[in-house]
């Protein structure tokens, strides 16, 4: 609902004002790059091409949820979530243990959910994700630009010190998408947004207390995400 009201207000602003005022409106609504540095981050050049070491997943514990499965190492709580603003921020702040949030949506979900996206020529989940991850507040010149910056602020959860976070594109088996990660001394953060070969969307957010997981470990967990075929 917050997004709907903000988008409606943005439409009013762009109709009666120029890009500078529109950028200011978005800044007041969600913050700027000083407050949220990750808003000005872009995926690094190139694509990480990954091959999964199945030995890493051999002792993982399987979890079955409606429409999806995932496996994870011992010591992690695994929770399936629904799309709603800040679900990962509020609940992670209340949780002092290592935890993994996963989410699944079917092919065409985002263009179907946000009619604004269809009007901008976005017809699948992969293109929606691309537009979100490459959105920059300083590039806002239209309602469409503002929409994807707002979505970027929603899609990217708590990743610790954002100035140290890394964003990259990846390809792994039948999955491709984006990772934002931050490796620290006491805890690690990993956030994955991706689609599989069918166009279905998966999200995995990992908060790793004690910094036990390597980047390879995080990708190994994500490699186990799969749809449950009905």
N, C-alpha and C positions, 0 to 999 in steps of 0.2 A: 504494500500500500504506500509506503514511503516513496518507493521508486515511481509509482504511478503519479502521485502528487507532484513530485519533483519534475518528472518529464512533462506533465501538463503545464507547470509553471514555466519551464524552459521554452515550451512552444510559444507561450505568450510573449516571453522576452525576445525571442528571435524574430517574432513577427513585427515587433515595434522598436527593436534596437539592433545595433550592429554587433559584430563578433567580439569586440572588446568588452561590452557590457554582458554579453552571453558568457564569456570566460569568467568574468567576475561573479556572475550569478552561480556558476558551477562551483567556483572556489568557495563561496560562502556556504553553499549547500553541503559539500562533501570535504572541503579542505584543499590545500595546495600541496606542492611538492616538498615544501619545508615541513609541513605537518605529516604528510604521507609520502615519503621519498619514493616508495615503490610505484607511485603513479607515473613518475618520469622514467622508470626503468623500461628497457626494451630487451627482447630476447637477444642473446649474443649471436653473432654471425655464424652460419653453419648449422648443421643438424647433428646431434649426437646419435650415432648408429650403434645400437646396443645388442649384444647377444647375452642371453641370460644363462648364468651358471646354475643348472638345476640342482647341483649339490647344496646350494644355499637354501633352497626351498624344501629340501628333503624332510626336515624335522618341523616344518611349519604346521600350525594348527589350522584346520579348515573351518570356515564360518559360512553358513548358508543363510541368506536373507531373501526376502521377496524379490525375485527377478535377477538376483546376482549372487555370486560367491566370491570369496577372497580367502587367502591363507596368510597367516602372520606368525612371527616368532613368539615364543613364550614370553610372558611379562608385559604384553600389550593388551589393553582393553580394545575391543573392536566394536564400533557402533555404526549402524546405517542411519543416515540422516536424510531429511527432505530439504528442498530448496527454500530457504528463507533468510533474509538478511541477518548477518552476524551470528548465525547458529554456531559457527566454529569459534568465534571470539568469546562469546558469553560462556559457553560450556567449557571451553579449554581453560579459561581463567578460573573456573570453579574446580578444576580437576588437577590434582597434583601428581597424577601418575602418567606413565607413558600411555598414549592413546592414539588410535587410528580411526578417523572418520571416513566413511566411504559413501558414495552416492552414485546412482545410476539413473539415466533418463534415456528414453528410446530415440530412435532416429527421427530427426526433424523436430525435436522437442522445443528448442529455443526459438526457431523461426515461427513455430506455432503459438508459443507463449507470448512472444513480443511482436505484435503486428508491425511495430516500428521497424523491426529488423527486415521483415519481408519487403516493406516499402523501400528499403535501402538496398535491395538486391541480394539479401542474405537468405539463402534457401536451404542451408544445412547446418548442422552443429559445428562442423569443422571451420566453415567460413565465419560463423558467429564467434568462435573462440579466437580466430586470427584477428578479427576486427577489435575484439576486446583487448587482447594482449599488446597490440601495437597502437592503441589509443594513447594520446598524450594531451594533457590539459592545455599546453601552449599552442596546440594545433587546432583547437576548437574554433570553427568558423561557421558551423551550421548546427541544426538540431541533431542531425545524425552523429556528428562528431561528439557533441555533448552527451548523447545517449550512451555511446560506447565508453566514454570516460567514466560515467556514472556506473556502468556495469563493471568496469575494471576495479573500481573501489569496492564493489560488492564481492566479486569473484576471488579477490586475493585476501586470505585470512591473516592472522597473526603469524609472522615469520621471524619474530624476535627483532633484533636491530636491523631495520630495513636497509640501512646504508651498507650493510655487509652481505645482504642477500644477493644471490645470483639467479638470473633468469635465462633459460635456454630452451631451445626446441629439441625434441627427440623423436626417434623412430625405433620401435621395439616390437619385433614380430608384427602382429596385425594392429598394433596400437601406435598412434602418433599424437603428439600434442606438446605441452609446455610444462616445464618444471620450474619452480622457484624454491631454492633451498638456502639454508643458513646453517653452517657447521660451526658449533661453538664448543667451548671447553666443558660446559656443564649440561648443555642440552642442544639438540639438533631439531630443525624444522624442515619439513619437506611438503610441498604442495604440488599435486599433479592435476592437470586438466587435460583430458585426452578423448579421442574418439577411436573406435575400432573399425575394422574393415566394413562393417555393416552401417556405419554412421552413428552408432549409439554412443552416448556420452558417459564417461566415468570421471569421477573426482576422487582423489585420495589425499587426505591431509594427515600427516604424521607428526606428532609431538613426541620427541624421543628424550625423555628425562635420563640424565646420566650420559648422554651422547654415546650410546652403545652401537648405533647403526652407522655404517659407512654409506656412501652414495650408492654403491653396488647393492648393498642390502635393501635400500629403499626401492630401487628399481626392481629388485627381485620380488618384493612384496606386491608391487603394482603389476608385475607380470602375471600374477595369479588371478587378477580380476577377470571375471567372465560372466557373460549372460547365462541365465538359466533358460534353456529353450523349452517352450511350452508345447 
